[in-house]
Structures are given as structure tokens and as C-alpha cells.
Amino acid sequence: MTQGTGWGGDGGPYGNGPYGNGPYGNGPYGNGPQGPYGWGGWTPPPPPKPGVIPLAPLDLGGILGGAFATLGRYWKQLFGVALTVYGAAMLAVAAAAAVAYGAVGDHLPKVFDPPYDVDPSWTDIRPLLIAFGCVWAFGMLALLAATAMIQATCPAIVQDAVLGRPATFGAIWRRASARIPAVLGTVVISALISLVPMVLLLAGFGAILFTYVALDGSGGAAWLIPLGFLGALAFAPLAVWLWVRFSLAPAAAVIESQGPLAALRRSADLVRGAWWRIFGISLLAYVMAAVTSMVIQQLVNVVGLFPGMIGASDVDGDPTAAQLLVAVGGYLLLVLFSQLISQLITTTFPQLVLNLLYMDQRIRKENLAAALIEAAAVPPAR
């Protein structure tokens, strides 16, 4: 084969010719500095972004930006679910309190307004304590169920947000409510993780009260104080480590339809090798949500101080009942609304960040981006 006509010669079509050092060699598509696709000018195309995040491994800005974008685009669905579940929980607790009052209300005057020089009897105190304990336990269960519903709602919304699809309240509600048992299981198991250090810490405070109040500082239970605090300090790092390890379980329970134990194992697999990263980003999200909630509460308090605003400042020195009702009622409504907004932010924003961390870990470990790109190209079912 003569030079200039073969596959590797200097003058052949794939040698120094058109595909050698020519147009596809050191020319515009080769190593030439001025070539648009050469080493001096080529840059990889950006990853596709059909929704709130680019379908590629995410950095801190991408995760926080995706959480803010999801909160901005789907706030109606989040607000609607939060208002429904927390409102239902409040009504249920109020009904339980009314039932408890009807059952033990006769004992209240005997305990809180007894006759002079007459101490309340244990017969009157015991039913009040039982009723209070029952209402408190019922309230905790209602709050736990409402929180589980929110934690099931966030992954359902993130599924659509990542693909850039619209989501209706009804569709999100049906998808989230179907996964409440699994999410509730992960929430309960995760809550039990922190129970040991919490009990030990409370034991330390209880020992202090028992020693210095009931026993007048005689030290009968003083040995419980260092035991309680040392036990809490010893178990707190373990509780934090396990909490981060299982923090992606609600997302796995909803997005992958996993059961509680399977979702916890799935979370542990995804967190492995990225514990510090997930801990730092999730901690930052919780701090941001807490600071935002504090700012909202302070703004409401400041608004109540200005003359002409809704609040006690509208009440004259000798207000009528109607003026007092309008001022106090308006301020209470403002406080209730701000509390609801704060609860929405503190509950949903960290969960959105955790769900995006779940997506990020699957993109990094399982090449989920390819499946998401394919799913984004398919029109949603009507």
C-alpha cells in the first residue's frame, strides 16, 4: 500500500489527510488551541435539568437551591397538606381535652382552689394526672402521625420536582397517605434511637430536683446526677450517628415503596461512605429552618408593638369588650398564621434537603441520572 492511499499513511484519508492532522487532527476538531472542540476550546455540555436540580452529582449549592426551588414551586401542595394534617391533629387534641375535662372537671376546683388551710387530697389529684397523661399521650401520637404524613409528602413532591412535572394536591395526598404506615415505622424506630440518651439526661435533671428539693440537699440520690449526664454524653454521639445513618429511610419508604426495616437498611447503604457530608448538609438545613422560624416569630412580635397594627397597642386605656376581642383575636390569628408558616418551614425544608440528598446519593452510587433522564422524556400519565 503506497503512502497517501492507506489507513495510516501520511497522505491517506485517516493519516495526515482530512482525519489525521487535518480537520480532525490538530485542526479545528483536534488539539489546536483555536479549535471549538479541541483541548483549548471544548467543554462538556451541562447535565440536563428538567426540574429543580441538574441530573448529575450535586454540591451544597445544588442541594439547597433545589430545596428552595421545590419549596417555591410546590408550596401550595406542601402548605395544603401541612394545614390539613396539623389542623386535624389540633382538633383531635382539643376534642380529647374536652372529653377529659368532662370526665374530671369536678376535681379541678378541689385541687386548684381548695378551701383555706385544706390541702388537695390524692383522690382528687390522681384523676387529673391520669387525664392529663392520656391527653398528652394522645397529642404526641397525633403529632407523630401528622409529622409522618409530612415526611411522606416531601418525597412524593420531590419525585415530581426532580422531573419537572406538575403535581396536584389530590395526587400528592393519595401517594403520601398510601405510604404513611411505612414512614411512620421509620419515624418511630428513629425516635426510639434518641430515647436512651434522653431518658438518661432527664434522669440527671430529676436527680437534681429530687436531691435538692425533696431531700433538702441531703444527697440521697446525688449519685444519679453524674450517672445521668455521663450516660447522656456517652450515648448522644451514637444516637446522632444512627440518626444520620437512617435519615434517608422516609425517602426510600416512599420513592422505592420499601417497608420500614427495608427502608432503614436502604438508608444505611446509601449513607455509607458519605456520613459526614450528609450530617453537615442536613444540620445546616435544620439550622437554617430554625433561624428562619425565629425571624418570623420576632417579626410578628415586633408588628404587635407598632401603633395601628393588630395587637394590644390598638386597645385604649379603657377598652370595650368588642375592641378587646378584635385586638386580641386579630393578634392571635396573626400569631397562629406565623406559627403555621414556621412549622411548615421547620418541618418541610430539612426533609426536602434530605430527599435531595437521597437523590444525590443514588445518582452518585447507582447512576440514577440515566433513569431520571429517560423518565423525564416520558409525558406524565393523565
Disulfide bonds with the S-S distance in Angstrom:
none
